[in-house]
Amino acid sequence: MKKLLCLLLCLSAIIPFAFAEDAAPEYSLPIDFSGGYKPNPDGFTKDSYEDASLSVKMEKRDIDGVRYDIAWIKVASPTQLRTAIAGKPNQVVAEKPGRMARKMNAVVAINGDFYTQRKDGLICRQGQVFRYILNPEKDVLVIDDLGNLNVFLGSETQSQELVDFLQSGRTIVNAFTFGPAIVKDGKALPLPDTYLTRFDSAERSPRMVIAQKGPLEYVFVEAEGRVQHSKGVTTDQMGKFMEELGVQTAYCLDGGNSCIMLFNGKYYDSNYSSAERGQSDIVYIATAVPDK
């Protein structure tokens, strides 16, 4: 079983290129570690960005002592939902997310799962498999070649479920191991016992979530915490909030002091340069309209 999954994962690193060539949309980006095109400065307002390939609307909500920073995103191509890493694959180095985001020409960016801080998990970035050491106590998020978010809940059947997924014809572009998954099929999921003490999941803390609302439609949400104006949330509270936003799938990335959201190269949350934590990876959205 393990050899079969490894083979399928290796194939998934190749197939997306064929997908991009055979059915290239009007706007697309290569599935590699290059950045996006430079966004059009005229496409920005204070809280939005718009061009032929991309729509981003930023929003802040203050609810019951918690500030939520929200990015509503629509893209023309699944290749516009991208990841970037510090250094080389699996290299234990850190870089400030803001610097990575600006280097990649990100319109909006959030922190990833800080994959170099752990030894296990299914880790894939831009079609390259970095690690396959499944932990049945952890949920896995897979972003496929159609740009869909797929969660595989921690269980003894997780490995077989991933094999079945790959055999269905889908390929893995990005995969994360952090969690928990907090919304599936539009419904909030209760906190699994295996996550009770992991990452302070039952404590009120800063949280970062990546979610999907519909085809090529995403929502990034940060619940700020550990600051005077915002006390943070538990993962259960975050799940209920994401369900209220109407998303179909939502998954927690690294939280706590790793949380950061950037828009147009600047902080959209309450972070500032002296508090920005160096990390191993980010998730970002880029325009696919070639810059002049």
Secondary structure, 3 states (H helix, E strand, C coil): CHHHHHHHHHHHCCHHHHHHHHCCCCCCCCCCCCCCECCCHHHEECCEEEECCEEEEEEEEEECCEEEEEEEEEECCHHHEEEEECCCCCCCCCECHHHHHHHCCCCEEEECCCHHHCCCEEEEECCEEEEEECCCCCCEEEEECCCCEEEECCCCCHHHHHHHHHHCCCCEEEEEECCCEEEECCEECCCCHHHCCHHHCCCCECEEEEEEEECCEEEEEEECCCECCECCECHHHHHHHHHHCCCCEEEECCCHHHCCEEECCEECCCCCHHHCCCECEEEEECECCCCC
